[in-house]
């Protein structure tokens, strides 16, 4: 009968470090690729300026309705059909010109997924940002209007200012 040799735990550790003990199974690895396609940003085009006309008179206010006026500003948005966008509009509180600024207030906007201004949904700027889905064809229209309030002593001349519409996908 052969004697059984029992090794102490330290001896087993030493033999395994020398490679003489039975080997431990080696770990297996695999790799996969992570990939994402980034689409283009939603495109915004200013199609029409907001025009109060040349017939403003000192002390007489004029309102341009975003829903009803042919001289309302119009922006066109295009992007991925059905995707949600966050829209903000930055507008001046006064237009600059030959004299003190021409006061502009009561800014309003309306939006629609077709170029049908009369059917758009109107709201005050206080409801911005506007979060809506682009139409299935990827389009949206936004009209902007406001009230010009020339003072009784407003100097004659042309007054201008910039209206900026910012649109970005929300990821929804």
Backbone as CSV, one residue per row, in Angstrom:
resi,resn,N_x,N_y,N_z,CA_x,CA_y,CA_z,C_x,C_y,C_z
1,UNK,0.828,-1.149,0.000,0.000,0.000,0.000,0.890,1.236,0.000
2,UNK,0.473,2.168,-0.804,1.275,3.383,-0.927,0.809,4.387,0.108
3,UNK,1.730,5.098,0.652,1.332,6.117,1.628,0.707,7.323,0.906
4,UNK,-0.297,7.935,1.505,-0.957,9.125,0.978,-0.216,10.346,1.519
5,UNK,0.125,11.216,0.583,0.848,12.419,1.003,-0.162,13.561,1.046
6,UNK,-0.210,14.160,2.178,-1.095,15.319,2.342,-0.219,16.565,2.414
7,UNK,-0.588,17.559,1.585,0.193,18.792,1.557,-0.563,19.876,2.324
8,UNK,0.187,20.609,3.043,-0.382,21.743,3.787,-0.810,22.821,2.790
9,UNK,-1.735,23.694,3.162,-2.192,24.749,2.247,-1.063,25.611,1.713
10,UNK,-0.060,25.900,2.497,1.066,26.705,2.013,1.862,25.950,0.958
11,UNK,1.988,24.659,1.120,2.715,23.860,0.136,1.935,23.834,-1.178
12,UNK,0.617,23.745,-1.107,-0.197,23.766,-2.326,-0.044,25.100,-3.056
13,UNK,-0.008,26.166,-2.287,0.160,27.480,-2.882,1.514,27.578,-3.569
14,UNK,2.535,27.097,-2.946,3.879,27.147,-3.525,3.940,26.318,-4.800
15,UNK,3.367,25.108,-4.787,3.385,24.262,-5.975,2.583,24.896,-7.121
16,UNK,1.449,25.553,-6.786,0.652,26.173,-7.845,1.381,27.366,-8.446
17,UNK,2.149,28.092,-7.631,2.925,29.208,-8.151,4.041,28.707,-9.061
18,UNK,4.554,27.551,-8.813,5.605,26.964,-9.647,5.015,26.281,-10.882
19,UNK,3.712,26.188,-10.945,3.078,25.570,-12.100,3.009,24.067,-11.992
20,UNK,3.261,23.495,-10.821,3.247,22.057,-10.665,1.896,21.515,-10.196
21,UNK,1.044,22.385,-9.679,-0.263,21.947,-9.215,-1.235,21.993,-10.402
22,UNK,-2.361,21.310,-10.295,-3.332,21.354,-11.388,-3.695,22.810,-11.720
23,UNK,-3.809,23.164,-13.001,-4.041,24.550,-13.409,-5.511,24.936,-13.219
24,UNK,-5.718,26.219,-12.993,-7.050,26.786,-12.861,-7.541,27.092,-14.277
25,UNK,-8.845,26.934,-14.539,-9.375,27.243,-15.862,-9.107,28.702,-16.195
26,UNK,-8.717,28.969,-17.423,-8.446,30.341,-17.833,-9.747,31.031,-18.211
27,UNK,-9.829,32.342,-17.945,-11.014,33.128,-18.266,-11.132,33.290,-19.786
28,UNK,-12.347,33.377,-20.258,-12.609,33.569,-21.678,-13.085,35.010,-21.884
29,UNK,-12.770,35.601,-23.025,-13.197,36.975,-23.313,-13.825,37.044,-24.698
30,UNK,-14.628,38.098,-24.880,-15.227,38.382,-26.177,-15.423,39.884,-26.279
31,UNK,-15.533,40.373,-27.494,-15.750,41.797,-27.696,-16.919,42.014,-28.654
32,UNK,-17.625,43.087,-28.417,-18.655,43.540,-29.354,-18.427,45.032,-29.576
33,UNK,-19.077,45.584,-30.586,-18.902,46.995,-30.902,-20.117,47.781,-30.449
34,UNK,-19.883,48.929,-29.847,-20.956,49.869,-29.537,-20.999,50.866,-30.685
35,UNK,-22.188,51.147,-31.177,-22.283,52.049,-32.319,-23.545,52.895,-32.208
36,UNK,-23.467,54.104,-32.708,-24.618,55.007,-32.709,-24.537,55.887,-33.942
37,UNK,-25.671,56.138,-34.530,-25.730,57.052,-35.673,-26.283,58.381,-35.204
38,UNK,-25.560,59.455,-35.419,-26.001,60.780,-35.020,-26.553,61.481,-36.260
39,UNK,-27.802,61.855,-36.186,-28.431,62.531,-37.311,-28.157,64.019,-37.288
40,UNK,-28.538,64.676,-38.328,-28.362,66.119,-38.426,-29.295,66.831,-37.448
41,UNK,-28.891,68.009,-37.015,-29.744,68.829,-36.157,-30.990,69.244,-36.927
42,UNK,-32.020,69.592,-36.196,-33.207,70.140,-36.848,-32.788,71.457,-37.509
43,UNK,-33.214,71.662,-38.743,-32.847,72.872,-39.478,-33.928,73.935,-39.291
44,UNK,-33.506,75.180,-39.088,-34.426,76.295,-38.916,-34.121,77.330,-39.994
45,UNK,-35.160,77.748,-40.705,-35.012,78.754,-41.757,-35.984,79.893,-41.495
46,UNK,-35.472,81.108,-41.468,-36.335,82.281,-41.377,-36.895,82.562,-42.761
47,UNK,-38.197,82.430,-42.951,-38.799,82.589,-44.276,-39.397,83.965,-44.513
48,UNK,-39.792,84.662,-43.446,-40.420,85.970,-43.631,-40.164,86.835,-42.403
49,UNK,-39.817,88.097,-42.621,-39.595,89.045,-41.531,-40.920,89.512,-40.945
50,UNK,-40.885,89.907,-39.683,-42.029,90.552,-39.045,-42.036,92.005,-39.514
51,UNK,-43.140,92.440,-40.116,-43.204,93.788,-40.677,-44.412,94.533,-40.123
52,UNK,-44.136,95.651,-39.451,-45.214,96.505,-38.950,-45.662,97.500,-40.012
53,UNK,-44.881,97.630,-41.075,-45.229,98.537,-42.162,-44.646,99.924,-41.961
54,UNK,-44.726,100.712,-43.006,-44.162,102.066,-42.977,-45.136,103.068,-42.385
55,UNK,-46.357,102.684,-42.162,-47.381,103.629,-41.724,-47.586,103.698,-40.223
56,UNK,-46.556,103.430,-39.426,-46.704,103.619,-37.978,-46.701,105.109,-37.680
57,UNK,-47.540,105.525,-36.757,-47.607,106.933,-36.379,-47.234,107.087,-34.917
58,UNK,-46.554,108.182,-34.569,-46.211,108.422,-33.169,-47.451,108.340,-32.289
59,UNK,-47.323,107.599,-31.199,-48.401,107.462,-30.230,-49.491,106.467,-30.605
60,UNK,-49.379,105.786,-31.770,-50.416,104.837,-32.200,-49.812,103.434,-32.293
61,UNK,-50.293,102.524,-31.443,-49.775,101.145,-31.420,-50.321,100.353,-32.609
62,UNK,-49.535,99.368,-33.041,-49.990,98.458,-34.098,-49.622,97.033,-33.687
63,UNK,-50.607,96.127,-33.778,-50.402,94.721,-33.424,-50.409,93.866,-34.684
64,UNK,-49.448,92.974,-34.761,-49.378,91.985,-35.838,-49.690,90.630,-35.210
65,UNK,-50.774,90.008,-35.634,-51.184,88.705,-35.112,-50.382,87.594,-35.792
66,UNK,-49.810,86.680,-35.005,-49.071,85.585,-35.634,-49.997,84.617,-36.384
67,UNK,-51.241,84.600,-36.030,-52.193,83.662,-36.622,-52.947,84.239,-37.816
68,UNK,-53.098,85.570,-37.831,-53.971,86.162,-38.844,-53.277,87.123,-39.804
69,UNK,-52.125,87.631,-39.453,-51.502,88.673,-40.271,-50.545,88.107,-41.322
70,UNK,-50.676,88.624,-42.538,-49.769,88.229,-43.621,-48.366,88.775,-43.412
71,UNK,-48.185,89.723,-42.474,-46.862,90.298,-42.235,-46.202,89.757,-40.964
72,UNK,-46.775,88.693,-40.390,-46.143,88.035,-39.239,-44.843,87.363,-39.690
73,UNK,-43.891,87.250,-38.773,-42.652,86.524,-39.076,-42.994,85.048,-39.249
74,UNK,-42.237,84.365,-40.118,-42.469,82.926,-40.312,-41.135,82.197,-40.331
75,UNK,-41.071,81.129,-39.523,-39.920,80.232,-39.496,-40.362,78.858,-39.981
76,UNK,-39.467,78.167,-40.661,-39.718,76.801,-41.136,-38.697,75.884,-40.472
77,UNK,-39.177,74.798,-39.862,-38.315,73.800,-39.236,-38.407,72.514,-40.036
78,UNK,-37.284,71.855,-40.224,-37.290,70.549,-40.887,-36.314,69.635,-40.179
79,UNK,-36.716,68.378,-40.074,-35.876,67.411,-39.380,-36.433,66.016,-39.531
80,UNK,-36.178,65.195,-38.544,-36.610,63.796,-38.560,-38.102,63.726,-38.245
81,UNK,-38.868,63.170,-39.168,-40.311,63.080,-39.019,-40.739,62.407,-37.732
82,UNK,-41.662,63.056,-37.013,-42.212,62.496,-35.793,-41.360,62.706,-34.553
83,UNK,-40.177,63.307,-34.677,-39.319,63.517,-33.509,-39.736,64.780,-32.758
84,UNK,-39.505,64.755,-31.450,-39.886,65.869,-30.586,-38.798,66.934,-30.591
85,UNK,-39.230,68.203,-30.647,-38.296,69.327,-30.613,-38.686,70.304,-29.510
86,UNK,-37.684,70.982,-28.983,-37.842,72.023,-27.977,-37.556,73.338,-28.687
87,UNK,-38.507,74.264,-28.649,-38.380,75.518,-29.387,-38.448,76.693,-28.420
88,UNK,-37.505,77.620,-28.561,-37.558,78.883,-27.842,-37.418,80.008,-28.863
89,UNK,-37.958,81.157,-28.522,-37.872,82.328,-29.394,-37.322,83.478,-28.560
90,UNK,-36.269,84.088,-29.061,-35.675,85.255,-28.412,-36.012,86.472,-29.250
91,UNK,-36.609,87.484,-28.624,-37.048,88.664,-29.356,-36.702,89.910,-28.542
92,UNK,-36.474,91.018,-29.235,-36.090,92.249,-28.544,-37.282,92.931,-27.860
93,UNK,-36.996,93.711,-26.837,-38.042,94.495,-26.184,-38.219,95.838,-26.872
94,UNK,-37.256,96.180,-27.730,-37.381,97.394,-28.530,-36.558,97.260,-29.802
95,UNK,-36.981,97.989,-30.817,-36.244,98.033,-32.075,-35.364,99.281,-32.060
96,UNK,-34.217,99.204,-32.703,-33.308,100.351,-32.734,-33.442,101.085,-34.051
97,UNK,-33.261,102.393,-33.984,-33.389,103.222,-35.175,-32.796,104.594,-34.952
98,UNK,-33.346,105.596,-35.608,-32.766,106.931,-35.562,-32.947,107.658,-34.227
99,UNK,-33.829,107.202,-33.401,-34.060,107.860,-32.114,-34.067,106.831,-31.005
100,UNK,-34.655,107.198,-29.881,-34.797,106.209,-28.809,-35.526,104.978,-29.334
101,UNK,-35.274,103.816,-28.712,-35.844,102.558,-29.195,-37.357,102.571,-29.317
102,UNK,-37.844,101.820,-30.294,-39.280,101.648,-30.506,-39.717,100.435,-29.681
103,UNK,-40.565,100.654,-28.708,-41.012,99.605,-27.791,-41.801,98.531,-28.545
104,UNK,-41.457,97.265,-28.295,-42.165,96.106,-28.848,-42.552,95.221,-27.670
105,UNK,-43.823,94.849,-27.583,-44.247,93.978,-26.483,-45.359,93.040,-26.941
106,UNK,-45.970,92.379,-25.996,-47.017,91.365,-26.229,-46.647,90.402,-27.353
107,UNK,-45.427,89.905,-27.295,-44.963,88.915,-28.273,-45.844,87.679,-28.187
108,UNK,-46.224,87.162,-29.347,-47.024,85.941,-29.436,-46.488,85.102,-30.584
109,UNK,-46.755,83.825,-30.532,-46.344,82.917,-31.608,-47.461,81.928,-31.848
110,UNK,-47.405,81.271,-32.984,-48.291,80.138,-33.230,-47.528,79.127,-34.076
111,UNK,-47.951,77.897,-34.015,-47.236,76.820,-34.704,-48.237,75.872,-35.360
112,UNK,-47.754,75.216,-36.408,-48.555,74.198,-37.095,-47.600,73.266,-37.836
113,UNK,-48.060,72.067,-38.100,-47.246,71.103,-38.859,-47.459,71.224,-40.356
114,UNK,-48.281,72.183,-40.768,-48.455,72.497,-42.189,-48.342,74.005,-42.338
115,UNK,-48.198,74.465,-43.559,-48.072,75.901,-43.808,-49.455,76.544,-43.881
116,UNK,-50.267,76.282,-42.865,-51.624,76.820,-42.782,-51.697,77.738,-41.576
117,UNK,-51.314,78.988,-41.767,-51.226,79.960,-40.679,-52.548,80.131,-39.943
118,UNK,-53.656,80.194,-40.650,-54.954,80.420,-40.013,-55.340,79.285,-39.063
119,UNK,-54.792,78.111,-39.262,-55.112,76.973,-38.405,-54.089,76.712,-37.314
120,UNK,-53.139,77.626,-37.150,-52.079,77.370,-36.161,-52.577,77.591,-34.739
121,UNK,-51.842,77.047,-33.790,-52.177,77.160,-32.374,-51.398,78.339,-31.791
122,UNK,-52.091,79.363,-31.278,-51.458,80.603,-30.822,-51.249,80.604,-29.313
123,UNK,-50.135,81.230,-28.883,-49.839,81.342,-27.455,-48.901,82.524,-27.219
124,UNK,-48.846,82.971,-25.972,-47.934,84.045,-25.579,-46.539,83.466,-25.357
125,UNK,-45.526,84.318,-25.455,-44.146,83.866,-25.229,-43.956,83.286,-23.832
126,UNK,-44.826,83.616,-22.900,-44.692,83.094,-21.540,-44.856,81.579,-21.500
127,UNK,-45.405,80.981,-22.563,-45.576,79.519,-22.601,-44.354,78.822,-23.198
128,UNK,-43.341,79.584,-23.596,-42.127,78.964,-24.149,-41.308,78.371,-23.029
129,UNK,-40.540,77.318,-23.229,-40.316,76.689,-24.512,-41.518,75.852,-24.968
130,UNK,-41.639,75.779,-26.273,-42.653,74.965,-26.917,-42.030,73.597,-27.188
131,UNK,-42.664,72.545,-26.726,-42.162,71.189,-26.967,-43.241,70.450,-27.752
132,UNK,-42.912,70.145,-29.025,-43.873,69.510,-29.916,-43.166,68.517,-30.829
133,UNK,-43.957,67.696,-31.499,-43.421,66.727,-32.454,-43.492,67.300,-33.865
134,UNK,-42.435,67.085,-34.635,-42.463,67.446,-36.046,-43.484,66.557,-36.746
135,UNK,-44.032,67.033,-37.853,-44.977,66.234,-38.635,-44.272,64.978,-39.146
136,UNK,-45.045,64.038,-39.640,-44.468,62.794,-40.180,-43.465,63.088,-41.291
137,UNK,-43.686,64.172,-42.031,-42.740,64.539,-43.091,-41.564,65.372,-42.565
138,UNK,-41.503,65.586,-41.245,-40.384,66.293,-40.623,-40.505,67.801,-40.623
139,UNK,-41.694,68.341,-40.881,-41.851,69.790,-41.001,-42.659,70.396,-39.857
140,UNK,-42.387,71.684,-39.612,-43.175,72.496,-38.688,-42.978,73.960,-39.082
141,UNK,-44.012,74.750,-38.868,-43.965,76.182,-39.143,-44.274,76.921,-37.847
142,UNK,-43.567,78.037,-37.626,-43.817,78.889,-36.461,-43.925,80.325,-36.955
143,UNK,-45.023,80.997,-36.582,-45.235,82.401,-36.915,-45.087,83.221,-35.646
144,UNK,-44.591,84.450,-35.777,-44.358,85.319,-34.625,-44.962,86.692,-34.910
145,UNK,-45.656,87.232,-33.917,-46.218,88.571,-34.005,-46.009,89.314,-32.694
146,UNK,-46.289,90.613,-32.692,-46.101,91.437,-31.494,-46.821,92.755,-31.694
147,UNK,-46.689,93.648,-30.712,-47.255,94.983,-30.790,-46.129,96.006,-30.742
148,UNK,-46.120,96.923,-31.721,-45.177,98.045,-31.734,-45.876,99.233,-31.084
149,UNK,-45.179,99.921,-30.193,-45.773,101.033,-29.455,-44.906,102.292,-29.590
150,UNK,-44.988,102.981,-30.704,-44.224,104.215,-30.833,-44.735,105.267,-29.835
151,UNK,-43.816,105.998,-29.234,-44.212,107.068,-28.316,-44.730,108.254,-29.124
152,UNK,-45.347,109.193,-28.438,-45.863,110.385,-29.107,-44.743,111.206,-29.732
153,UNK,-43.519,111.065,-29.206,-42.386,111.823,-29.741,-41.411,110.943,-30.525
154,UNK,-41.852,109.758,-30.942,-40.977,108.825,-31.674,-40.487,109.480,-32.965
155,UNK,-39.155,109.425,-33.181,-38.582,109.996,-34.396,-38.937,109.145,-35.608
156,UNK,-39.167,109.779,-36.728,-39.466,109.073,-37.976,-38.221,108.325,-38.444
157,UNK,-38.423,107.205,-39.107,-37.319,106.426,-39.642,-37.580,104.944,-39.531
158,UNK,-36.599,104.153,-39.950,-36.715,102.695,-39.926,-36.079,102.155,-38.649
159,UNK,-36.790,101.292,-37.967,-36.331,100.662,-36.721,-36.243,99.158,-36.967
160,UNK,-35.194,98.532,-36.471,-35.010,97.094,-36.705,-34.540,96.376,-35.442
161,UNK,-34.698,95.070,-35.445,-34.227,94.192,-34.374,-34.280,92.756,-34.861
162,UNK,-33.608,91.874,-34.167,-33.538,90.466,-34.575,-34.444,89.591,-33.717
163,UNK,-35.106,88.673,-34.377,-35.898,87.634,-33.713,-35.176,86.324,-33.989
164,UNK,-34.905,85.565,-32.951,-34.171,84.309,-33.099,-35.034,83.145,-32.616
165,UNK,-35.163,82.123,-33.457,-35.844,80.904,-33.063,-34.789,79.815,-32.930
166,UNK,-34.770,79.146,-31.777,-33.819,78.075,-31.496,-34.591,76.774,-31.326
167,UNK,-34.226,75.758,-32.092,-34.908,74.465,-32.008,-33.861,73.356,-31.830
168,UNK,-34.176,72.399,-30.970,-33.280,71.261,-30.734,-34.115,70.031,-30.423
169,UNK,-33.626,68.872,-30.842,-34.296,67.620,-30.535,-34.241,67.372,-29.024
170,UNK,-35.311,66.790,-28.487,-35.327,66.467,-27.052,-34.835,65.055,-26.783
171,UNK,-34.825,64.210,-27.800,-34.453,62.806,-27.601,-35.662,61.920,-27.380
172,UNK,-36.837,62.480,-27.377,-38.067,61.700,-27.207,-38.728,61.448,-28.540
